[in-house]
Amino acid sequence: MSVLITALLCGAVVGVALGALGGGGGVLAVPALVYLLGVSPAEAGTTSLVIVIATSVTALARHSGGGTVDWRTGFLFAAAGVLPAVGASAFAHRVPQPALTAAFAVLAALAAAAMLRGARTARCAPTTEPADPGGRGGRAGTLAAGAGLGAVTGLLGVGGGFLAVPALVSVLRLPMRRAVGTSLVVILVNSAVSLATRLTVSGPNLDPAVFGPFVGAAVLGAWDGKRLAAKLSGTALQRTFAAVLLAVAAAMLIGVLV
């Protein structure tokens, strides 16, 4: 019963993070599965990808209905990162795990700092004008940011939502709410490619006792997360996202040092 309750609670938190913040699901799911539910790291990665895909589809449906998804930018951003992600993942096994964890934590902290800077300057910048990825500069920026994100996520083995939102806000100048919705497209594509690769290489490896409750609670949490996002300002969402990233970065660095 304790495992069931823990899986439900953890799944709900992951779902709310994805629904409200457009990212952070995989970053939160893997540590929860490993440290709180006793799942092996390999199984946790596969389970996390399924969870992120399910909750991303749910959250994306809610965001698309509200007109906060820039589909062209999202697909262009995601497509640019597919090949770099595959190439980087081929070298990931050669890097020591503590080094990867430390790099992950530093990157999360830098992304949080970028979001905090964006929150401080949001009042002086337009918040309703969408980016123009079809223009020469916008398209180049989208491709460059997407390729960089793909390489990072391929090396570190995460879905990339916690980095996609800062990139969409900082590089492409999307308003926070639109960046949150658009990032779900990037998360969905990256996670689907990674899951297909894992299943092809090692086959399905999921624990139904953990997987079912976790995914179910996460899907429901994603719906609640979207309602929560509608009640908060873009600045508040940026600060909340930054706080989540800083907490994850600190926990990871402590784990490496201890």
C-alpha positions, 0 to 999 in steps of 0.5 A: 500500500505504501508503494501505491500511495508513493507512486500516486503522490509522485505521479501527481507532482510530475503531472502538475509540473508538466501541465503548469510549467511545460517541463520538469517531468522527467527531471522529477520522475527519475529521482522519484522512481529511483530513490522513493520507489526503488526502481533501477535506473534503467527501468526508471528511464524507460518508465519516465519516458512513458510517463512524460509522453502520456502527460505531455499529450494530455497537457498539450491537448489542454494548451492547444485548446487555449491557443498557447502552442506554436506548432511550427516552432515546436516541430522545427525546434524538435526536428533540429535536435533529433540527429544531435541527440542520437549522436550525443547519446552514442558517446554518453556511456563513455562519460563517468556517471558522476560527471554527467550528473554534475553537468546536469545539475550545473546546466539546470542551475544555469537555466534557472538563472536565465529564467530568473533574469527573464522574470526580472525583465518581463515587465519591460518587454512585450509579452504578447507578441509571438516569435517569428520562426519563419524569418531568417533570423528566427529560423536560424535561432530555432535550428541552433537552439533545437540542435543544442538542446538535442545534443544536451538531452542526448548526452544527459538522457532527459526529455529536455523540457526543463531546458526547452522552456528557457530556450524558447523564452530567451532565444526565440523570445516567446512569451512564457505561456506560449513557451510552456505550451510549445515546449510540450511539442519538443518534449513529446518528440524527444521522448518518443524518439528516446523511448523507441530507441530504448525499446528497440535495444532492450525491450519493455522493462516496466513494473506494472505495480509502479507504472500504472498508478504513477502514469494515472496520477501524472495524467490527472495532475497534468490537467490540474497543472494547466488550471494552475498555470491559468491562475498565475502570471507569466512572471510567477510561472518563470520564478516557479520554474526557476525554483524547481530547477534550482532545487533539482540542481542542488539535490543532484550536486549533493548526491554527487558530493556525498 
